[in-house]
């Protein structure tokens, strides 16, 4: 007897029954909410929820590189670090796969940026080894599926910012060998070969070397991440890439007018490319009042940086400003609105989740930490999305895209002689 096909058939039947029951008037209100969460948890037992971007490694570097100082196994809720990520809450959130960002500030460059990035790789490797009962490295889409069946969280690495490769394809290849499975082409500042969203355009797209980076990412089987880049870079990369591209932590510009979000014409190109946009939870990208407050905070930081050379003093002054300028509210409903728009324009096959947890200031009401993903997916069920739709958004789309990127890489390496 082949158990897996029967298990899949049973899962499909359960999800169908649950989805149909959710539309009945009898399950309105609180009982309907419980039923939707039950349906989501059933979906996540079958398909891993995969978050495209979490900055926990940077928080360790910022707070302490001593892994014993912050115990993820015991939980970080109430810890002075104010982390929103730990193993109990990852489990509660149904997380089956996580891309950990090896971020270093865009103010670093050259060999200094490479060294700092390698130190971040080392931290992630040590972190995964520290919790072997819960975490394990994954290199492929197949690894993610296998680890999910074993009940462990698949850990992958994303390099956030092309400044980290120091204009070297050899460094990029070394990062791939260390486990990196995407490169975000820029962070918040332009680099020698690509323009960043929010910075003054210098190249108006990718330079010839920037095009080489995209092609090498394709050859390696490593995802091209277009979060943080300008619209010109997005369009150029989409033209060049032979593999699906991703936006690991971006949202919809039509819903919130911020340059870090993706405009509709590019969403349609992403669909044609068979790529993926993973919705971000950063409040400043979720609604226009939050975006205005976010931009004002950035301007205040820049002003204080000119006034004070001490970065700690700059942050202290910024906290004073934030205390005097209360941020508008961002909510789970805002994130669901972005998902709605992304699905309508790009299609449900091209949408995922990339929270950016541990990488932003403030909170989203209803999505305060990594335990809350099921609430967001339950909201999508409430809005009329099917169990199959939710399965795709949670992780099935990312698995498809990563698998296709791997296939393109194998084909290109074969045609180029390895």
VOGU-3710 file (C-alpha; in Angstrom, 3 decimals, decimal comma):
1> xxxxxxxxxx> 0,000/0,000/0,000  1,300/3,474/-0,929  0,495/5,618/2,100  1,526/9,021/0,718  -1,058/9,211/-2,125  -3,779/8,167/0,308  -2,570/10,785/2,783  -2,679/13,446/0,074  -6,162/12,361/-0,974  -7,352/12,529/2,626
11> xxxxxxxxxx> -5,791/15,952/3,039  -7,516/17,248/-0,059  -10,866/15,908/1,104  -10,472/17,433/4,557  -9,472/20,810/3,121  -12,392/20,745/0,688  -14,856/19,969/3,465  -13,353/22,618/5,715  -13,370/25,254/3,002  -16,992/24,501/2,129
21> xxxxxxxxxx> -17,988/24,628/5,790  -16,290/27,979/6,222  -18,704/29,529/3,767  -21,764/28,413/5,703  -23,686/30,967/7,716  -23,623/28,610/10,700  -19,885/29,243/11,201  -20,026/32,996/11,483  -18,224/34,844/14,271  -16,030/33,096/16,808
31> xxxxxxxxxx> -16,817/29,532/15,745  -15,923/30,427/12,148  -12,600/31,877/13,273  -11,775/28,663/15,125  -12,707/26,573/12,094  -10,513/28,695/9,824  -7,510/28,373/12,129  -8,098/24,625/12,297  -8,125/24,503/8,493  -4,900/26,509/8,295
41> xxxxxxxxxx> -3,110/24,247/10,753  -4,186/21,240/8,703  -2,794/22,891/5,564  0,512/23,651/7,292  0,905/20,049/8,371  0,933/19,138/4,691  2,750/22,120/3,163  5,564/23,992/4,932  5,017/27,670/5,630  8,177/29,316/4,301
51> xxxxxxxxxx> 9,120/32,849/5,318  11,423/34,540/2,813  13,201/36,927/5,174  14,002/37,093/8,895  16,828/39,244/10,313  17,444/37,280/13,522  21,179/36,859/12,681  21,609/40,640/12,653  19,894/40,932/16,034  22,389/38,454/17,455
61> xxxxxxxxxx> 25,248/40,497/16,017  23,745/43,753/17,299  23,020/42,432/20,787  25,599/39,710/21,364  27,410/37,088/19,324  27,184/34,781/22,333  24,537/32,258/21,337  24,121/31,222/24,976  22,971/34,723/25,906  19,683/34,308/24,038
71> xxxxxxxxxx> 18,071/30,893/24,353  15,690/30,302/21,447  14,619/26,987/22,919  13,337/28,551/26,136  11,576/31,396/24,328  12,423/35,082/23,989  9,042/36,532/24,948  9,725/39,118/27,658  13,491/38,923/27,101  15,261/42,327/27,256
81> xxxxxxxxxx> 16,278/41,812/23,619  12,591/42,155/22,615  13,018/39,520/19,913  9,873/38,271/18,191  11,475/34,998/17,065  12,090/31,846/19,098  11,507/28,128/18,691  8,227/27,871/20,636  6,697/30,685/18,618  8,062/29,373/15,312
91> xxxxxxxxxx> 6,327/26,085/16,137  3,122/27,879/17,103  3,283/29,782/13,827  3,539/26,571/11,814  6,835/27,612/10,237  8,354/24,837/8,129  11,078/26,807/6,344  12,939/30,019/7,075  15,363/32,091/5,034  17,717/33,749/7,528
101> xxxxxxxxxx> 19,153/37,009/6,177  22,913/37,447/6,462  22,605/41,218/6,443  25,388/43,717/7,083  24,873/47,497/6,821  25,245/49,163/3,434  27,697/51,556/5,090  30,226/48,680/4,966  32,047/48,032/1,708  34,998/46,172/0,261
111> xxxxxxxxxx> 36,785/43,499/2,300  35,132/44,810/5,473  31,683/43,969/4,089  32,846/40,507/2,990  34,323/39,728/6,413  31,191/40,898/8,226  29,023/38,801/5,897  31,174/35,711/6,474  30,810/36,265/10,214  27,049/36,312/9,718
121> xxxxxxxxxx> 27,213/33,047/7,777  29,195/31,576/10,656  26,586/32,746/13,153  23,743/31,113/11,219  25,654/27,835/10,933  26,381/27,855/14,665  22,766/28,749/15,434  21,427/25,810/13,427  23,912/23,406/15,028  22,839/24,604/18,478
131> xxxxxxxxxx> 19,218/23,454/18,006  19,450/20,208/15,980  16,141/18,862/17,297  14,298/21,805/15,695  16,486/23,279/12,949  18,382/21,825/10,005  20,026/23,242/6,898  18,305/22,912/3,545  19,920/23,499/0,166  17,071/22,544/-2,154
141> xxxxxxxxxx> 13,300/22,553/-2,402  13,409/18,788/-1,883  15,368/19,287/1,363  12,650/21,630/2,649  9,935/19,067/1,967  11,916/16,254/3,591  12,730/18,256/6,710  9,105/19,335/7,034  8,056/15,669/7,029  10,623/15,066/9,788
151> xxxxxxxxxx> 9,110/17,857/11,883  12,124/20,148/11,660  12,337/23,728/10,392  14,331/23,957/7,166  16,910/26,758/7,358  18,173/28,561/4,278  20,287/31,692/3,888  19,713/34,868/1,900  22,421/37,507/1,369  20,829/40,942/1,763
161> xxxxxxxxxx> 22,689/43,409/-0,408  25,082/43,178/-3,335  27,655/45,248/-1,434  28,404/41,980/0,405  30,093/40,408/-2,654  32,603/43,278/-3,153  32,189/43,204/-6,949  33,428/39,606/-7,073  31,671/36,658/-8,682  34,124/34,405/-6,853
171> xxxxxxxxxx> 32,811/35,737/-3,530  29,253/35,161/-4,760  30,113/31,557/-5,614  31,668/31,121/-2,170  28,470/32,354/-0,538  26,486/29,817/-2,550  28,818/27,072/-1,302  28,146/28,252/2,269  24,398/27,831/1,784  23,136/31,116/0,321
181> xxxxxxxxxx> 20,132/30,563/-1,929  19,333/34,156/-2,861  21,100/37,482/-3,253  19,199/40,727/-2,734  20,891/42,829/-5,410  21,080/45,995/-3,289  20,168/47,203/0,167  19,402/50,864/0,897  22,333/52,408/-0,998  23,420/52,237/-4,620
191> xxxxxxxxxx> 26,347/49,947/-5,279  28,880/49,943/-8,103  26,635/47,877/-10,362  22,989/48,504/-9,354  20,695/51,219/-8,016  18,792/50,936/-4,733  15,211/52,047/-4,129  15,175/55,353/-2,263  18,698/56,365/-3,277  19,380/58,816/-6,122
201> xxxxxxxxxx> 19,764/56,699/-9,297  23,342/56,476/-10,535  23,239/53,717/-13,160  19,531/53,832/-14,121  19,444/50,054/-13,889  22,173/47,440/-13,913  25,686/47,983/-15,238  27,224/45,300/-17,491  28,720/43,726/-14,367  25,285/43,806/-12,724
211> xxxxxxxxxx> 23,965/41,834/-15,669  26,794/39,333/-15,140  25,710/38,949/-11,503  22,162/38,045/-12,587  23,477/35,517/-15,093  25,811/33,973/-12,525  22,970/33,687/-10,029  21,003/31,832/-12,721  23,981/29,539/-13,407  24,471/28,759/-9,725
221> xxxxxxxxxx> 20,783/28,002/-9,185  20,537/30,886/-6,703  17,479/33,142/-6,644  17,662/36,749/-7,865  16,002/38,876/-5,156  14,657/42,235/-6,362  13,509/43,634/-3,033  15,316/46,952/-2,367  16,127/47,763/-6,013  14,775/50,514/-8,281
231> xxxxxxxxxx> 12,080/49,894/-10,863  14,691/50,106/-13,646  16,729/47,342/-12,016  13,581/45,248/-11,565  12,684/45,521/-15,247  16,219/44,897/-16,476  16,729/41,866/-14,242  13,397/40,431/-15,362  14,492/40,766/-18,993  17,862/39,107/-18,363
241> xxxxxxxxxx> 16,993/36,328/-15,920  16,382/32,903/-17,403  15,022/31,700/-14,047  12,108/32,989/-11,967  12,974/36,015/-9,827  11,731/36,735/-6,311  10,941/39,709/-4,135  11,667/38,204/-0,717  10,174/41,036/1,369  8,139/43,524/-0,657
251> xxxxxxxxxx> 4,490/44,471/-0,982  2,147/46,170/-3,484  2,768/49,797/-4,436  -0,848/50,310/-5,484  -1,857/49,660/-1,856  1,007/51,610/-0,239  2,945/54,109/-2,341  6,500/53,317/-1,273  9,416/52,679/-3,695  10,232/49,426/-1,878
261> xxxxxxxxxx> 6,892/48,039/-3,035  6,223/46,563/-6,471  4,175/48,457/-9,103  1,436/46,690/-11,028  3,220/46,570/-14,398  6,139/44,748/-12,770  3,767/42,419/-10,910  2,455/41,327/-14,299  6,034/40,777/-15,527  6,756/38,682/-12,426
271> xxxxxxxxxx> 3,795/36,478/-13,321  5,094/36,075/-16,888  8,514/35,178/-15,435  6,851/32,599/-13,107  8,394/34,499/-10,193  7,221/35,374/-6,712  6,473/38,425/-4,533  6,620/37,671/-0,798  4,577/40,168/1,197  6,463/42,163/3,842
281> xxxxxxxxxx> 5,154/43,098/7,298  7,234/46,276/7,763  4,665/48,927/8,814  6,093/51,641/6,562  5,309/49,529/3,498  1,738/48,670/4,510  -0,308/51,858/4,382  0,319/55,440/3,324  0,181/57,068/6,810  2,751/54,540/8,055
291> xxxxxxxxxx> 4,879/55,182/4,961  4,884/58,924/5,676  5,924/58,305/9,295  8,605/55,834/8,172  10,067/58,349/5,708  10,033/61,064/8,386  11,970/58,761/10,742  14,572/58,128/8,036  14,940/61,872/7,494  15,297/62,429/11,242
301> xxxxxxxxxx> 18,009/59,766/11,479  19,908/61,417/8,602  19,600/64,804/10,289  20,860/63,457/13,615  23,720/61,614/11,888  24,959/64,959/10,573  24,674/66,420/14,056  26,310/63,577/16,014  29,195/61,300/15,003  28,326/58,740/17,704
311> xxxxxxxxxx> 25,852/56,200/16,251  24,542/55,336/19,725  23,684/59,013/20,281  21,947/59,120/16,904  19,762/56,150/17,865  19,004/57,672/21,267  17,863/60,920/19,640  15,781/58,970/17,136  14,034/57,120/19,975  13,176/60,504/21,513
321> xxxxxxxxxx> 11,713/61,584/18,182  9,663/58,413/17,931  8,332/58,935/21,459  7,148/62,397/20,433  5,764/61,310/17,057  3,493/58,332/17,540  3,412/55,985/14,566  0,090/55,332/12,795  -1,355/51,854/13,162  -0,569/48,991/10,794
331> xxxxxxxxxx> -2,653/45,826/11,050  -3,020/42,280/9,827  -5,814/43,603/7,606  -3,270/45,832/5,832  -1,074/42,822/5,077  -4,101/40,875/3,836  -5,002/43,827/1,586  -1,548/43,575/0,004  -1,945/39,832/-0,475  -5,335/40,476/-2,073
341> xxxxxxxxxx> -3,865/42,955/-4,540  -0,837/40,816/-5,355  -3,114/37,849/-6,050  -5,441/39,909/-8,251  -2,660/41,413/-10,386  0,081/38,755/-10,425  -2,109/35,747/-9,604  -2,195/33,497/-6,568  0,607/31,350/-8,045  3,058/34,241/-7,631
351> xxxxxxxxxx> 2,526/35,323/-4,027  4,256/34,333/-0,780  5,253/35,586/2,679  8,494/37,397/3,584  7,834/39,028/6,934  11,133/40,892/7,535  10,681/40,064/11,240  13,599/41,289/13,381  14,397/43,815/10,653  12,054/46,696/11,412
361> xxxxxxxxxx> 10,908/49,038/14,156  7,352/48,844/15,475  4,709/46,143/15,226  1,774/45,123/13,088  -1,379/44,633/15,121  -2,338/40,977/14,798  1,076/39,980/13,412  3,267/40,830/16,368  5,612/37,845/16,124  6,372/34,581/14,313
371> xxxxxxxxxx> 3,511/32,763/16,023  0,914/34,754/14,063  1,211/33,475/10,480  -1,851/31,200/10,857  -3,979/34,237/11,727  -3,016/35,885/8,440  -3,760/32,756/6,431  -7,061/32,316/8,270  -7,958/35,852/7,224  -7,358/34,876/3,606
381> xxxxxxxxxx> -9,786/31,962/4,060  -12,296/34,410/5,549  -11,927/36,559/2,440  -12,898/33,634/0,236  -9,547/32,142/-0,723  -9,535/28,374/-1,026  -7,409/25,904/0,930  -5,380/25,390/-2,249  -4,794/29,145/-2,524  -3,598/29,320/1,074
391> xxxxxxxxxx> -1,310/26,344/0,516  0,302/28,189/-2,400  0,747/31,445/-0,476  2,151/29,665/2,570  4,951/27,838/0,811  3,989/25,814/-2,254  4,760/28,739/-4,580  8,224/29,198/-3,099  8,946/25,487/-3,437  7,959/25,626/-7,116
401> xxxxxxxxxx> 10,089/28,709/-7,795  13,142/27,422/-5,935  12,835/24,097/-7,750  12,675/25,831/-11,127  15,693/28,016/-10,258  17,600/24,848/-9,389  16,617/23,256/-12,712  17,731/26,301/-14,718  21,038/26,280/-12,852  21,670/22,632/-13,678
411> xxxxxxxx> 20,868/23,264/-17,330  23,193/26,272/-17,536  26,030/24,538/-15,733  25,646/21,568/-18,037  25,718/23,707/-21,184  28,733/25,642/-19,874  30,650/22,559/-18,864  30,076/22,945/-15,105
//
